[in-house]
Amino acid sequence: MRLPRSRAVSAALCVLTLTAVTAACGGGTDESDSGTGKVTESDPAPSTPGDGGQQDGGQEPEGDEAGSGNVPKELAFTASTLDGDDFDGASLHGKNAVLWFWAPWCTVCAAEAPAIKKTVEQHGDDVTFVGVAGKGRTDEMKKFVGTHDLGDFAHTVDEDGSLWSRFGVTAQPALAFVDKTGKVEVVPGTMSEQALNARVGKLTGE
């Protein structure tokens, strides 16, 4: 039996409408499935060649903002100080800093201690100094700091040597110079007071 023309046209329109609705719902299936409520980290979007990965007209940050990017791997650590406080290496990012690697039984470190102390007194307002004590017991480290009057700056405890390894330090003493941009330069061995002051002066632009 043939349907009247008007009813056939209506049926065809219904079929077309149902097909369009079904297709529209199917296009959103993947999105709805991905919305599970889980938060995951993702890699930064790759920058377009030629844009330098910059925003706001491609202008580079100036001054202290130049070090506002990712924290250098050397500074991505947390440790305890000899005073029992928590120390976050990332707090040095964007600052001028000097890390001194020493051991409590090291006679060379003891000989270098006066130069370190004088440099801290001279540049302590502009440069953050941190001692990284390793290869010894905590009580020995505290005694070393007291004997050489080095309590004006923080000293982290590196009993397992992980901080030394992070900076590529294999023997004491050694110094790591960190500028505001996050550049890290490690100088193995001891430095004279004159050489140390000159090197620290480069960090502050003096």
Long-range contacts (C-beta under 8 A, 24 or more apart in sequence): 64-94, 64-180, 66-180, 66-181, 67-93, 67-94, 67-95, 67-179, 67-180, 67-181, 67-182, 68-94, 69-182, 71-182, 72-178, 72-182, 72-183, 72-184, 73-166, 74-166, 74-167, 74-176, 74-178, 74-184, 75-178, 75-182, 75-184, 77-162, 77-163, 77-166, 79-156, 79-157, 79-158, 79-163, 80-156, 80-157, 81-154, 81-155, 81-156, 81-157, 82-133, 82-138, 82-141, 82-142, 82-145, 82-154, 82-155, 82-156, 82-157, 83-154, 85-154, 87-130, 87-154, 87-156, 92-128, 92-130, 92-178, 93-182, 94-180, 94-182, 95-127, 95-128, 95-178, 95-180, 96-126, 96-127, 96-128, 96-178, 96-179, 96-180, 96-203, 96-204, 97-127, 97-128, 97-129, 97-130, 97-177, 97-178, 98-127, 98-128, 98-129, 98-130, 98-175, 98-176, 98-177, 98-178, 98-200, 98-203, 99-129, 99-130, 99-131, 99-132, 99-167, 99-175, 99-176, 99-178, 100-129, 100-130, 100-131, 100-132, 100-173, 100-174, 100-175, 101-132, 101-134, 101-164, 101-167, 101-169, 101-172, 101-173, 101-174, 101-175, 101-176, 102-131, 102-132, 102-133, 102-134, 102-144, 102-172, 102-173, 103-133, 103-134, 103-135, 103-136, 103-172, 104-133, 104-135, 104-136, 104-137, 104-140, 104-141, 104-143, 104-144, 105-135, 105-136, 105-140, 106-172, 106-173, 108-172, 108-173, 108-190, 109-144, 109-172, 109-173, 110-144, 110-147, 110-148, 111-190, 112-173, 112-190, 112-191, 113-148, 113-150, 114-148, 114-193, 115-191, 115-192, 115-193, 115-196, 116-150, 116-196, 117-148, 117-149, 117-150, 117-152, 118-193, 119-193, 119-196, 119-197, 119-200, 120-150, 120-152, 120-153, 121-152, 122-197, 123-197, 123-200, 123-201, 123-204, 124-152, 124-153, 126-203, 126-204, 127-200, 127-203, 127-204, 128-153, 129-153, 130-154, 130-155, 130-156, 131-155, 131-156, 132-156, 132-158, 132-163, 132-164, 132-167, 132-169, 133-157, 133-158, 134-158, 134-159, 134-161, 134-163, 134-164, 134-172, 135-161, 135-172, 175-199, 177-203, 179-203
